[in-house]
Amino acid sequence: MRVEHQVRAFEQIFKEYDGVNPLHRFLFMYYKQHKQMGSSDRRWATRYIYSFFRLGKALIQENPLLRLAIADFLCNADASLVTSTYLPQLAEQVARPTAEKIELIQKAYPKFKLEDVFPFHAALSKSIDQKLFFASFFVQPDLFIRLNTAFAQQTFEALKQHAVPFNAITEYTLALPNGTKLEQVLPVQKYYQVQDLSSQQTGKFFKPQPWDKWWDCCAASGGKSLLLHALEPKVELLVSDVRENSLNNLDERFQEAGLKQYQKKVLDLLQNNDPDLHHYEFDGIILDAPCSGAGTWGRTPEMLYYFEDHKIDYFSRLQKNIAANVIKYLKPGKPLIYITCSAFEQENEGVVHWMLENLPLELEEMELVKGYTQKADTMFVARLLKKAL
């Protein structure tokens, strides 16, 4: 009876969720409305729905409960009632490495194709190792933090005191288990910033100088601005976003991080912003562009299921239009840092190619940051310099 209870909870959530809002937000509201669900019920329901979406469209014609059992088997190292009931022949193998479990599923179910996990594989950037990329969706990404250099020792001591396991990727970058409640372990926000490993690695393309004037034009929550400030605290910074609420949230985050001197503007970068920016000239522009987010779907696997490939073209056009509108505010010889958290060629190398053909820019360097090999996001970054007029 207990497995039937768990299955009903999963089926009800799947029936009500439509993919419009992020799954974690939907679940928060769902559990709030269904208070009869105990902590164990919520834990299993969350595990099942996330595992299910991690399977993407693989074996899409099979019975949904078999697909759930296969997904739960591939994504977890401990058996569940669902795997024991619907996949009994493999349940005892659940602790084996992911690559071995994939082989077991392929032998048991010859129709299982790894590329079906990510049904948009034809659109991926060419440098991606597709087999590794697809398999990465069965592994929960890590939680990464970037330490404030002035408080690194206090952070290490707090983590050890609370017995929180961590892996030091660099001197100031730590990987922690996803789900670590940092607010209980590190109550002082200025000690660290939550920032994915690949996002941190884009900073090597910035190369700011003291007293440079930089514009983070799609600032959102301000992660790239804080990274820029960490690299060069004397940068003069303008942050903008089309969403005023994002900039309000950014204020709080900047204050906690100790970043006090900056300007901010609500700007729609698809419009003419000369009335607000006519007198501005920047030594660097960060364009962390709106995108499909395909490189982050390991954290939001519901997108594997609900994303529609026509949106790739939409985001590509959006990125080109924004680049064309911001480049005129960049000084000659200075960098435009183009960033996406996408794995699609059309949003990455394709947009860079378009910019080189249509804007006064030359490419200095670009990189697809392959986070899928490090339990991190996959991102793209290019440093382009504005040509002298």
C-alpha positions as CSV (number, residue, x, y, z in Angstrom):
1,M,0.0,0.0,0.0
2,R,2.8,2.4,0.8
3,V,4.2,2.3,-2.8
4,E,0.8,3.0,-4.1
5,H,0.6,6.0,-1.8
6,Q,3.9,7.3,-3.1
7,V,2.8,6.8,-6.7
8,R,-0.4,8.6,-6.2
9,A,1.4,11.6,-4.7
10,F,3.8,11.6,-7.7
11,E,1.0,11.3,-10.2
12,Q,-1.0,14.1,-8.7
13,I,2.0,16.5,-8.7
14,F,2.8,15.6,-12.3
15,K,-0.9,16.1,-13.3
16,E,-1.0,19.6,-11.8
17,Y,2.4,20.8,-12.9
18,D,2.4,22.5,-16.3
19,G,6.0,23.6,-16.6
20,V,5.2,27.4,-16.6
21,N,6.8,28.2,-13.3
22,P,10.1,26.7,-12.0
23,L,9.4,23.3,-10.4
24,H,10.9,24.2,-7.0
25,R,8.5,27.2,-6.7
26,F,5.5,25.0,-7.8
27,L,6.4,22.4,-5.2
28,F,6.7,25.0,-2.4
29,M,3.2,26.2,-3.1
30,Y,1.8,22.7,-3.6
31,Y,3.1,21.5,-0.3
32,K,1.8,24.7,1.4
33,Q,-1.7,23.9,0.0
34,H,-1.4,20.1,0.9
35,K,-0.4,20.3,4.5
36,Q,-1.6,16.8,5.1
37,M,1.6,15.6,3.4
38,G,4.2,14.8,6.0
39,S,7.9,15.4,5.6
40,S,8.6,11.9,4.4
41,D,5.8,12.2,1.8
42,R,7.2,15.5,0.5
43,R,10.7,14.1,0.4
44,W,9.8,11.1,-1.7
45,A,7.4,13.1,-4.0
46,T,10.2,15.6,-4.6
47,R,12.7,12.9,-5.4
48,Y,10.4,11.1,-7.8
49,I,9.3,14.2,-9.8
50,Y,12.8,15.5,-10.2
51,S,14.1,12.1,-11.2
52,F,11.3,11.7,-13.7
53,F,12.1,14.9,-15.4
54,R,15.8,14.0,-15.6
55,L,14.9,11.2,-17.9
56,G,13.8,13.8,-20.5
57,K,12.0,12.1,-23.4
58,A,13.8,8.8,-23.2
59,L,11.4,5.8,-23.5
60,I,8.6,8.3,-23.9
61,Q,6.3,5.5,-25.2
62,E,6.7,3.3,-22.2
63,N,4.4,3.1,-19.1
64,P,5.0,6.2,-17.0
65,L,5.6,4.2,-13.9
66,L,8.3,2.1,-15.6
67,R,9.8,5.4,-16.8
68,L,9.7,6.7,-13.2
69,A,11.4,3.5,-11.9
70,I,14.1,3.7,-14.5
71,A,14.7,7.4,-13.8
72,D,14.8,6.9,-10.0
73,F,17.3,4.0,-10.6
74,L,19.6,6.1,-12.7
75,C,19.4,9.2,-10.5
76,N,19.9,7.8,-7.0
77,A,22.3,5.6,-5.2
78,D,19.7,4.1,-2.8
79,A,16.7,2.0,-3.7
80,S,13.1,3.2,-3.5
81,L,9.8,1.4,-3.2
82,V,9.2,2.4,-6.8
83,T,12.4,0.8,-8.1
84,S,11.9,-2.3,-6.0
85,T,8.3,-2.7,-7.3
86,Y,8.6,-1.7,-10.9
87,L,12.2,-2.5,-11.6
88,P,12.9,-5.5,-9.3
89,Q,15.5,-7.1,-11.6
90,L,17.8,-4.1,-11.3
91,A,17.0,-2.6,-7.8
92,E,19.9,-4.3,-6.2
93,Q,22.3,-2.6,-8.7
94,V,21.2,0.9,-7.7
95,A,24.5,1.8,-5.9
96,R,26.6,1.2,-9.0
97,P,28.2,4.1,-10.9
98,T,25.9,6.0,-13.3
99,A,27.7,4.9,-16.4
100,E,27.3,1.2,-15.4
101,K,23.6,1.8,-14.6
102,I,23.0,3.4,-18.0
103,E,24.5,0.2,-19.6
104,L,22.2,-2.0,-17.5
105,I,19.2,0.0,-18.7
106,Q,20.3,-0.1,-22.3
107,K,20.6,-3.9,-22.1
108,A,17.3,-4.4,-20.3
109,Y,15.4,-1.9,-22.6
110,P,17.0,-1.8,-26.0
111,K,14.7,1.1,-27.0
112,F,16.5,3.3,-24.4
113,K,18.6,5.9,-26.3
114,L,20.8,8.2,-24.3
115,E,20.3,11.0,-26.8
116,D,16.6,11.0,-26.1
117,V,17.3,12.3,-22.6
118,F,18.1,15.6,-24.3
119,P,15.9,15.7,-27.4
120,F,17.4,18.9,-28.7
121,H,20.9,17.4,-29.2
122,A,21.2,18.4,-32.8
123,A,21.3,22.1,-31.7
124,L,24.2,21.7,-29.2
125,S,27.5,23.4,-29.6
126,K,29.9,21.2,-31.5
127,S,32.5,21.0,-28.8
128,I,30.2,19.3,-26.3
129,D,30.8,15.6,-25.6
130,Q,27.2,14.6,-26.0
131,K,27.5,11.3,-24.2
132,L,29.0,12.9,-21.1
133,F,26.5,15.8,-21.3
134,F,23.5,13.6,-21.5
135,A,24.6,11.3,-18.7
136,S,25.2,14.4,-16.5
137,F,21.5,14.9,-16.2
138,F,21.3,11.8,-13.9
139,V,23.7,13.5,-11.4
140,Q,22.6,16.3,-9.1
141,P,24.9,19.3,-9.6
142,D,26.9,20.6,-6.6
143,L,26.3,23.8,-4.7
144,F,29.2,26.1,-5.3
145,I,30.3,29.1,-3.3
146,R,32.9,31.8,-3.9
147,L,34.6,32.9,-0.7
148,N,35.3,36.5,0.3
149,T,39.1,36.4,0.5
150,A,39.0,38.4,3.8
151,F,36.8,35.8,5.5
152,A,38.0,32.6,4.0
153,Q,39.4,31.2,7.2
154,Q,36.2,31.9,9.1
155,T,34.2,30.1,6.4
156,F,36.4,27.0,6.5
157,E,36.1,26.9,10.3
158,A,32.3,27.3,10.2
159,L,31.9,24.5,7.7
160,K,34.2,22.1,9.7
161,Q,32.4,23.0,12.9
162,H,29.0,22.0,11.4
163,A,30.5,18.9,9.8
164,V,29.6,20.1,6.3
165,P,31.6,18.2,3.6
166,F,33.2,20.3,1.0
167,N,35.7,20.1,-1.8
168,A,38.0,23.0,-2.4
169,I,38.0,23.5,-6.2
170,T,40.3,26.5,-6.0
171,E,41.6,28.5,-3.0
172,Y,38.4,30.5,-2.9
173,T,35.9,28.2,-4.7
174,L,34.1,25.4,-2.7
175,A,31.8,22.6,-3.9
176,L,29.2,21.5,-1.3
177,P,26.4,19.0,-1.4
178,N,23.3,20.4,-3.1
179,G,20.7,21.3,-0.5
180,T,23.2,22.4,2.1
181,K,21.4,25.0,4.3
182,L,24.1,27.7,4.1
183,E,22.0,30.2,6.1
184,Q,22.3,27.9,9.1
185,V,26.0,27.3,8.7
186,L,27.3,30.6,7.4
187,P,24.9,33.2,8.8
188,V,27.1,36.1,7.7
189,Q,26.4,36.7,4.0
190,K,29.5,38.7,3.4
191,Y,31.6,35.5,3.9
192,Y,30.6,34.1,0.6
193,Q,28.6,34.3,-2.6
194,V,26.6,31.4,-4.0
195,Q,27.8,31.2,-7.6
196,D,28.1,28.2,-9.9
197,L,31.7,27.1,-10.7
198,S,31.3,27.8,-14.5
199,S,29.9,31.3,-13.7
200,Q,32.9,32.0,-11.6
201,Q,35.2,30.9,-14.4
202,T,33.8,33.5,-16.7
203,G,35.6,36.1,-14.6
204,K,38.9,35.3,-16.2
205,F,37.6,37.0,-19.3
206,F,36.8,40.4,-17.6
207,K,40.4,41.8,-17.0
208,P,39.2,45.0,-15.3
209,Q,41.5,47.9,-14.4
210,P,41.2,50.3,-11.4
211,W,38.7,53.2,-12.1
212,D,37.4,51.5,-15.2
213,K,33.7,52.3,-16.0
214,W,31.8,49.0,-16.5
215,W,28.2,48.3,-17.3
216,D,26.5,45.0,-16.3
217,C,23.6,45.5,-18.7
218,C,21.5,42.4,-17.8
219,A,22.4,42.3,-14.2
220,A,19.5,40.2,-12.8
221,S,20.6,39.3,-9.2
222,G,24.1,40.8,-9.7
223,G,26.3,37.7,-9.7
224,K,28.6,38.9,-12.4
225,S,28.8,42.4,-10.9
226,L,29.9,40.9,-7.6
227,L,32.5,38.8,-9.4
228,L,33.8,41.9,-11.2
229,H,34.0,43.8,-7.9
230,A,35.9,40.9,-6.4
231,L,38.4,41.1,-9.2
232,E,38.8,44.9,-9.1
233,P,37.0,46.7,-6.2
234,K,37.8,50.1,-7.7
235,V,35.7,49.6,-10.8
236,E,32.9,52.2,-11.3
237,L,29.8,50.2,-11.9
238,L,26.4,50.7,-13.6
239,V,23.9,47.9,-13.3
240,S,20.7,47.7,-15.3
241,D,17.9,45.3,-15.9
242,V,14.4,45.4,-17.4
243,R,12.9,44.1,-14.2
244,E,12.8,46.6,-11.4
245,N,12.2,43.8,-8.8
246,S,15.5,42.2,-9.8
247,L,17.4,45.4,-9.1
248,N,15.7,45.7,-5.8
249,N,16.9,42.2,-4.9
250,L,20.3,43.2,-6.2
251,D,20.5,46.1,-3.7
252,E,20.1,43.8,-0.8
253,R,22.7,41.3,-2.1
254,F,25.2,44.1,-2.8
255,Q,24.8,45.6,0.6
256,E,25.4,42.2,2.3
257,A,28.5,41.7,0.1
258,G,29.9,45.2,0.9
259,L,29.5,46.7,-2.6
260,K,28.2,50.2,-1.9
261,Q,29.3,52.4,-4.8
262,Y,27.3,51.8,-7.9
263,Q,24.6,53.2,-10.1
264,K,21.5,51.3,-11.3
265,K,18.9,51.9,-14.0
266,V,15.8,50.1,-15.2
267,L,16.4,49.8,-18.9
268,D,14.7,47.8,-21.7
269,L,17.7,47.0,-24.0
270,L,15.5,46.5,-27.0
271,Q,14.5,50.1,-26.9
272,N,16.5,53.4,-27.5
273,N,18.2,54.2,-24.3
274,D,20.0,57.4,-25.4
275,P,17.8,59.5,-23.0
276,D,19.3,57.6,-20.1
277,L,22.8,56.8,-21.4
278,H,23.7,59.5,-24.0
279,H,26.6,60.7,-21.9
280,Y,28.0,57.2,-20.9
281,E,31.1,55.6,-22.3
282,F,32.2,52.3,-20.8
283,D,35.5,50.6,-20.5
284,G,33.7,47.2,-20.4
285,I,30.3,45.8,-20.8
286,I,29.1,42.5,-19.4
287,L,26.2,41.1,-21.5
288,D,25.0,38.1,-19.5
289,A,22.3,37.6,-22.1
290,P,18.8,36.2,-21.6
291,C,18.9,32.7,-23.0
292,S,17.3,29.2,-23.0
293,G,19.3,28.3,-19.9
294,A,20.1,24.8,-21.4
295,G,23.4,24.6,-19.6
296,T,21.6,24.8,-16.3
297,W,18.9,22.2,-16.9
298,G,20.8,19.8,-14.6
299,R,19.4,22.0,-11.8
300,T,16.0,22.5,-13.5
301,P,15.4,19.2,-15.3
302,E,11.7,20.1,-15.9
303,M,13.0,22.1,-18.8
304,L,14.1,18.8,-20.5
305,Y,10.5,17.9,-20.6
306,Y,8.7,21.2,-21.4
307,F,11.2,23.2,-23.5
308,E,10.2,23.8,-27.1
309,D,13.0,24.1,-29.6
310,H,11.5,27.1,-31.4
311,K,12.6,29.1,-28.4
312,I,16.2,28.7,-29.4
313,D,15.6,31.0,-32.4
314,Y,13.7,33.5,-30.2
315,F,16.6,33.8,-27.8
316,S,19.2,34.1,-30.5
317,R,17.3,37.0,-32.1
318,L,16.9,38.6,-28.7
319,Q,20.6,38.3,-27.9
320,K,21.6,39.8,-31.3
321,N,19.3,42.8,-30.8
322,I,20.6,43.5,-27.3
323,A,24.2,43.3,-28.5
324,A,23.5,45.7,-31.3
325,N,21.9,48.2,-28.9
326,V,24.5,48.2,-26.2
327,I,27.7,48.2,-28.3
328,K,27.5,52.0,-29.1
329,Y,28.1,52.8,-25.5
330,L,31.5,50.9,-25.4
331,K,34.7,52.7,-25.9
332,P,36.9,51.6,-28.9
333,G,39.4,49.0,-28.0
334,K,37.4,47.9,-24.9
335,P,35.7,44.6,-24.2
336,L,32.2,43.3,-24.6
337,I,31.9,40.2,-22.5
338,Y,29.2,38.0,-24.0
339,I,27.9,35.3,-21.7
340,T,25.1,32.7,-21.8
341,C,24.2,29.7,-19.7
342,S,23.2,27.9,-22.8
343,A,24.6,24.8,-24.5
344,F,23.1,25.6,-27.9
345,E,25.4,26.7,-30.8
346,Q,22.8,29.2,-32.1
347,E,22.9,31.1,-28.9
348,N,26.7,30.9,-28.4
349,E,29.1,30.6,-31.4
350,G,26.3,31.6,-33.7
351,V,25.6,34.9,-32.0
352,V,29.4,35.6,-31.9
353,H,29.7,35.0,-35.6
354,W,26.7,37.3,-36.2
355,M,28.3,40.0,-34.1
356,L,31.6,39.8,-36.0
357,E,29.7,40.1,-39.3
358,N,27.4,42.9,-38.3
359,L,29.0,44.9,-35.4
360,P,32.3,46.7,-35.1
361,L,33.8,43.9,-33.0
362,E,36.7,41.6,-33.2
363,L,37.0,38.3,-31.2
364,E,39.8,38.1,-28.7
365,E,38.8,34.7,-27.1
366,M,35.8,32.5,-26.4
367,E,35.2,29.3,-24.5
368,L,32.4,26.8,-23.8
369,V,32.8,26.2,-20.1
370,K,32.0,22.5,-19.8
371,G,30.6,22.2,-16.4
372,Y,28.9,18.9,-17.1
373,T,32.3,17.2,-16.2
374,Q,32.4,18.9,-12.8
375,K,28.8,18.6,-11.5
376,A,28.4,22.3,-12.5
377,D,26.5,24.3,-15.2
378,T,27.6,24.6,-18.8
379,M,28.2,28.1,-19.9
380,F,29.6,30.1,-22.9
381,V,31.7,33.2,-22.7
382,A,33.4,35.4,-25.4
383,R,35.5,38.5,-25.0
384,L,35.1,40.8,-28.0
385,L,36.9,44.1,-28.5
386,K,35.3,47.2,-30.2
387,K,37.1,48.2,-33.3
388,A,38.5,51.8,-33.5
389,L,36.2,54.0,-35.6
